[in-house]
Amino acid sequence: MTTARRSAILQRTIVTVAVLGGVLLFLALSGPRNGWDFQRVWGRRGDADPLAVFLRALLLTLGISAGALLLALACGFLGGLARLSTRPWLHQLGSIYVEVVRGTPLLVQLFVAVYCVGYALGVDEPLVVGVLTMGVFAGAYVAEIVRGAVQSIDPGQAEAALSQGMTRWQVLRLVLLPQALRRMLPPLAGEFVSLVKDSSLLSAVGVLEITKRAREFQAETYRTFEVFLPLAATYLAITFPLSRLARRLELRSAGP
C-alpha cells in the first residue's frame, strides 16, 4: 500500500470518528430530559412483541421497495423508449408521463391514488395502490435514466448500423441498449435507495411499514428519541450498502 493510500485511509478514518463522536455528543447533551429508556419501548413482552412487530414491518418495507422497483423498471424502460421514439405521438406520451409524474410530489400522488383513484375503482387496499403509485413515480425517473444512457452512446454507432441495413429497432436492441445498460446501473442502484426511503410515505395512507409502526410505538410509550433513532439507524443500515454499491458501479462504469 502506497503512502498516499495510507494517508487517505487515515484521513477518512479520522473524519468518520470525529463525525460519529460529534453525533454521540449531541445526543448525550440533547437527549431525553428524564433519561434514556430503550427498555420501555423495545423490551416489552406479550402478544405484540415490539421487536417482532418491527421486523415484520421491515420485511414489508423491503417487499414494498422491491415490488415498486420492478414496476419502476417496466414503466421506466417503456417511458424511456417512448421518449426516444421518432414517432411524435409516442414521444409526446412519454414526455407527458415524465413531466406530470416528476412535477408533482409523491405524497400528493399517494393521496390522489388511494383516496380518489382507488376509491373510484373500488380498490380499498392502500398497500397495493401505494406500491403501484411508487412504481409509477419512480418509473418517471428511470425513464430519464434510460433516455440519457442511450443518448450518451456515440451516435456514429447508430448511423453505421443503419448504413448496414439494420432497422432502428435492431439498432436500439442490438447496439445501443447493451452499452447503455452498463451506464444505467449506478443511477438505478441510487433509485432503489430512494425507493426504500420513499416507502416511509406510505405510513401517511395507513400502510404498516416500519415508519408507521415506529409512530405507533411513540404514541404508546411517549419515547420519541428511543423510537426514531433506531428507525433512522435501520434506514441507514439498508441504504448505506446500496449507496456504496451505486458508487462502486459508478466507478466501474467510468473505467476503461
N, C-alpha and C positions, 0 to 999 in steps of 0.2 A: 504494500500500500504506500502510495507516494505521500510526501509531506503535505502537499496541498489537500489531498483527500482526507488525511487525518485531521488537518486544521478545520476543514469544512464540517466534518462529523462532530468535532469538539464544539464548534460554534453553534451548530444546530442543537446539540445536547444542552448546552448552557441556556440557550433561548427557551427550549422546551421546559427545562426545570424551573427557570425564572417565571414563565407564564403560569405553570401549574402551582408554583408557590404563591404567586400573586392571587390566583383564584381561591386557593385554600385559605389564605389570609383574609381575603374579602369575606368568604363565607363564615370564618370564625368571628369576624367583627360585626357582621350584619345578619347573622343567623337569628333563629327564634329567640325572643327575649326570655322565654321560660325554658330555654334549653332544648337540645335535640332529643327527639323521642321516636326513633325509627321503629321501635318495638310496637308502639301503639298502632302504626299503620300496617307494617308488614309481618308482625309477629302474632297477629290474631289467628285463632284456630276455630274450626267449626265447619258448617256446611259450605260456607263461602270463604275458603282459604284465599287471602288476597294474592299470594304468590301464584297459586294455581289459576286463579281468575285472570291475573295479569299475563301469565304465559299463554293461556288460550287466546287472549286478546292480541298478543304479539304474533301468534301464528295467523290469526285473522288478518292482521295488518300486512304481514308478508304475502299472504294469499291475495289480498286486495291489490297490492303493488304489482305482483307478478301477473295477475289477470289483466290489470289495466295496461301493463307494458305490452302484453301480447296484442291486445286490441289496438294500442297506440301504434305498434309496428305495422299492423294491417292498414289502419287508416292513414298512417304517415306515408307508407310506400304508395298507396293509391293516390293520395293527395299530392305527393311529390312528383309522381309520374304525370299526373294531370297538369301540374304547373309547368312541366317540361314539354307538354304536348304542343304540336304545331296547329292543332285544331283550336280555333278561337273559343268556341263554346266550352270545350273541355278545360282549356286553360283558365277560362273565366270561372268555371265551377270550382276548380282548385283554389283559385285566388280568393273567392268569396269565403270558402271554408276556412282558409288560413287566417284571413283578416278578421272575420267575425269572431272566431274562437279565440284568437290571440288578443283581440281588442277588448274582451270582457273578462272580469275576474272569475276564477274557478269557483269561488264561494257563491257568487251570484248565479253561475250556471248550475250549480248543485241545487240551489233553492228553486230555480225555474224547472229543472228536470224532475225533481222529486215532488214538488207541490203543485206544479202546473201540468207538465207533460205526463208524468207518471199518473197523476190523478185522472187526467183526461183519457188515458189509455187503460185505466183500471189496474195499473201495476202499483201495488202498495207496499213493495219491498224496497226500503231505502238502500239496502246493501247492493242489490242488483243494479238499480238505477245509478247509484253512486259510482260503482265500478265502470259502468258504461260511460258515464259522464267524464270520469277521469281519463278513460282511454281515448275518448274523442278529443278531449282537451290536450292531452299530451301528443296526440297524433298530429295536431297542427304544427307543433314544434318539430316533430320527427319529419314532417313533410318538408320543412325548410332545411333540415339536415340532409335529407335525400337530394333535394334540388341543388343545394350548394355543393355537395360532394360530387355529383355528376357533372355540374358545370365547371368544376375545378380541373377536370381532366382536359388535357391538351385537345382543343377542337380539331387539330390536324389529324388526330387518330380517327375521328368520326368521318372526316372528309375522305381520308384514304380508304376506309372501309366502304363508304358509299360508292367510291370510284371503282371498287372491285365488284360491284353488283349486289351488295348486301342491302336489305331493306332497313328502314330506320329502326324498326323493332329489333331486328337482328343486331344492329349496331349497338343499341342500348343494352340488349340482353347479353351479348357475347363479348363486347369490347368495353363499354363504359361501366356497367354495373359491377363486374368483377374487380375493377380497380377502385371504384368508388366505395365499395363495401369496406375496404381497409381504412379509408378515411372517415367512414361513418362511425366506426366502433367507439372511439373515445367520446364523442358527444352523446352517443346512445347510452353509454355507461353513465354519463353525467345525468342524462334524462331519467334513468332509473333511480338515481339518488334523489332527484327532485320529486319523483312519484312517491317514494317512501315518506318523505316529509309532507307532501301534499295530502297523503292519506289521513292526516290528522284533521283535515277539514270535514271529513265525513262524520266526525263527532257532532257537528252542528246539525246534522239531519238524523241523529239518533243511532248511528251505527256504532256497535260496541267494540271499537278498536281500542288501542292502548291509551290514547288521549281521553276518550270518553270514560274508560274505566278509571283513569287517574283522577278525573274530575269527580267521579262518584266517590272515590276514596277520600278525596279532600273534603267533600261535603259531609261525609260520615264522621271524619276524625278531626276536622279543622286543623290539620297539619299540612300547611302549604309547602314549606321547604322540603319536608320528608317525602312528599309525594312527587313533586315536579322535578326535583333534582335527579332522582333515579329515572324518571321519564326522559329527561334530556340526555342522560347518560346512555339510555337504551337506544335512542335515535342515533346518537353519535357512534355507538358500537356497531350499528347496522351500516350507517352511511360512510364512516371513515374508511373501512376496507374497500368499499365501492369507489370512493373518491381516489384512493391510491391506485386502484385498478385502472380507472379512467386516465390517470396521469401516466401510468406505465404504458397503456395503449397509445396515448398521445405521443410519447417519446419514441415508441417503436414505429409508429406510422410516419414520424418525421425523419426516421433514419433512412439510409440508402436502400 
